[in-house]
């Protein structure tokens, strides 16, 4: 049991580091003009509505970072399942992992499936944060993860239904980062929590009903 929790925590923590360093490195090496308020994160893997031109090495770095992150999140879900963590609390994590994997495997300019997988990440990312809060009996963890999930989901709603309101303020790229960055922060927070729980004081809800 302990080894599964430790493996899941390590994978989630590392996946957060992989994606944030992948995004940062791809932005730093992007040879064209890239403005975070205007460009969505996925532009790093290949801009939408383009002629098919991608900017290297940014595209390869970003897309492979997404693929690796997705695989790590899916593997973490598998280990949490094996550890008998409450399935109703962790199933959104597995779906989110599939979304991240798909978003990296199908870059924005190559295949319309990218939008489908991105929507999965945006929706189930926020849900994962809120649902995972019930795994712990630690109040501060529950509050932080719930708030991060609410922020991410609210930003998704603004992006989807009120673009004319939010884009002039934050830009399309800016509001997307309000969706994604809480999820990235949660990957590290939740991963670190699981590592600590496995090593020191197991307090997870293990009932799979």
C-alpha positions, 0 to 999 in steps of 0.5 A: 500500500505504502509503495503505491502511494509513494509512487503516485505522489512522486509521479504527480510531483514530477509531472508538475515540474516537467510541465512547468519546465517544459512550458518555460523552456519552450517559451524561452526558445520560441523564435517568433514573438510570443506574448503570454496575454495573447498566445495560448499555451498550446501555441508553443506546440504549433499555432492554430490556424497556421500554414502548418509551420511549427517553431522548433525546438519549442514545439518538440519540447512542449509536445513531449513535455505534455505527453510525458506529463500525461503518462505520469498522471495516468500512471499515478492514477493507476497506483492510487487505484492499486492503493485502494484510494477512494475511486470516486475521489480519483477517477477525474485524475485519470481522465485529466491524464488522458486529456494531457496526453492527447493534447500533446499527441495532437498539436493545435495546428495538426488535428482538431482533436487537440481542442477536444483533449484540451477541454477535457483537461480544463474541465476534469483538471478543476474537478480533480482538484475539488474531488481530491480534497476529500482524500485528506483529513487535513483541513488546510489541504482540503481548503487549498485544493478546493480553492485552486479547483474553483479558480480553475473552473471559474476561469474555464467558464469565463473563457468559454462563455464570457470571452468578450468580458475577460479577453480585454482584461487578461487576454486569451492567453492570460485567462488560459493560464488562470485555468492551467496554472492552478492545476500545475500547482496542485500536481506538486502540492498533491504529489508532495502531500502523498509522499509525506502521507506515505512516509510519515502519517497515512491519513488517506480515505481508502474506501473505494465505494 
